[in-house]
């Protein structure tokens, strides 16, 4: 029996699950919003970032991970939030929330400014260990997702795809989307070879993602 490329990340072992639980049992605290590289906090701990198209469910996922409903806030207008938001999670981790990309309603100068900041951050942050690229399970990989994945390839930053809103999909429909996502990921050398399936509403995959983050050093 052949093994699928980019399989779903398996359920964590008990010790891994506990490590993830303990890490996220700490209170995540908003540190600052950054609009320029000069404003980044000291690179003194492990850093993971979350990237995704507008309305992919990124804020909901971060809130589910941390157990704090209002920690990450979504903007109703795509492209309005242009800050890189930093959260501390113990003295060992930064969680970094990148603004949603795919700005249908944002002025071109704002888009260009954000793209420059994003590129500078992804290529110049030496403590960034992994980027989690969120992909809406209803739509699969879209051109803006391809753009950021290619940027991560060029920056040699490992990224892992996290499928969101899986509770909105029937099993057979999700399987078809996943087949296309795997084909897309095969083109990206920086792609981590596992995919995490999540639902913030149902709690699906949250323990798995916590365990994965806790294992990164």
N, C-alpha and C positions, 0 to 999 in steps of 0.2 A: 504494500500500500504506500503510495507516494505521500510525502508531507507537503502541505500547502506552504508556499512562501509567505513570509510575514504572518505567522500564525497569531492567534489571540494570546495575549500574555496569560499564562496559567494562574489559577488561584494561588495566592501566597501560602507558603508553609506557616505553621503556627508561630514559629519564631519570627518570621518575616512580617507576619500580620501584626504581631505584638510590637515590633520595632516601629512599624508605621503608625500604630495606634498611639504609642508613647510620644513619638515626634509631634503628631498633630494634636495631642492632648495639651501641649503647650499653647499659650495664647498667642495667636498671630496678631501682630500690631502693625498698623499702617505707619511707615516711616516717612516717606516723602514722595512727591511727584516730581519727575525730572523732565525738563524740556531741552536740555543740552548736555553733551558729554561731560562738561565741566561740573555739572551738578550731581554726578553719580556718587553714591556713598563709597567709602573705602572698600577696596577689593580684598576683604579680609575673611571671607567665608565662602562656602559653597553656594552657588547661585543656580537656580533653575527658572526658566521663563515660560510663560504661556502666551501663545500667539494664535490668532484665529480671525476669520472674517467677521464682520459686524453681524450680530445676532446669532452667532454660532452657539452661544450658551457659556461663554468663557467666565463671566462674572458668577453665574450660577454654580459652575463647577468649582471655582475657587472658594466660594462660600460653603459649598458642600464639603470640600476637603477640610476646611478649617473649622467647620461647625459654627460659623458665624454668618448669619443671614445678610447682614449689611456691610460686611467687610469690603468686598469689591462691588462697585456700583456700576450698573450699565447705563449708558446714555441712550435715550430714545432716538437720537439723531446720529446716524453713522458718520464718523469722522469728526464729531464734536470734541471728543476727548483726545488730546494730543500729547498726553504725558505718559512716561514710563513710570508706573506706580510700583514702589518698593514696599514690601512687607517683611518684617523680621519674624523668624520662627526659631526661637532659641538664639543662642550666640553663634550657632553653627550654620544657619541657613538664611538665605534671602529667597523669598518667592517674588517673582517679578511679573507684573501684569502689563503686557504690551497692548497698546490701543488696537481696536479692531480695524482690520484693513479691508479694502474694497469700498472706496468712498464714492458712492454714486452722487451724493448730495454735497460733497465738500468742494470748496474752491480749489482750483489747480495749485496755486502757491502753497496752500496748506498741505495738500497731498505730497508735493515735492519736498517740502520741509520735513515732513514726517518720514518719508522714504530715506532721506539723507541721514536722519537721526537713527532710524532703525538699522540701516546698513553699518553706520559707525559703531553702534552698540554691539551688533552681532559679530562684527569682525574685530572689535577692539577690547572686549571684556574677557580678560584671561581667566577669571574665576567662573565663567559660565560653563557649566558642566553638561547641561542638556536643555534643549528647547522642546516643549510639548506643543505640537501643532494640532490644534483642534479642528476636526472636520465634521460637519453636520451629516449624520448618517442618512438623512433624507435626500441629500444632494450629491454626496461624494466630493472628490477633489475638483475644485473649480480653478480657473486661470489665476486668480489672486493667490490661491494656495500653492500652485505650481511656482509662482514667482518667489514666494518666501522660501520654499523648499530649495529652489535653485540658489538663492542667496545663502542659505545655510550650507549647501554643498560647497560653495566657493569659499565660505568662511571656515570650513572644516569643523563645523559645530554639529555634533550628533543631535538629531531630532527624532522624536518618537510621536507617531500619530495617535491621537486620542479621539475616538469616534464619540460624538455627543448625541443626545436625544434618541438613543436606541429604542426606548420604550414607545416611540412614535411609529416604529416600523414593524411590519409582519416579518416572520422569520425568513420566508423565501425572498421577500423584497430586500431585506438586509443582506442576505447571502449574495445577491446579484450586485449590490453596491460594493460589498467587500471585495468581490472578484475584480471589479474595476479599480478599486483603491490599491489593491496589491499590484496590479499591472502598472499603475502610476508610480508607486514607490520603487519598483524595480529599476526605474530610471535614475534614482537618486542615491549616490554613493554614501551620503551622510545619514541615510535613513536607518534608524535602529530596527533590528529584524523582528520586532513584535509590535502588535497593535493592541491598544487597550480600549475596550468597549464600555461606555459609561451611560448612565442616566442620572442626572442630578436629582430629578423628581423622585425616582424610585430607589436611589442609592446604589444602583448597579455599578460595579467597578470601582467604587470609591476606596474601598479597603485595598484593592489591588494597586491603584495609583499611589496611595499613601505608602504602601510597602516599597514600591519601585523608587519613589523619591527618597525614602529613608535609606535605601541601599546605595545611593549615589554619594561618592566622596571624591 
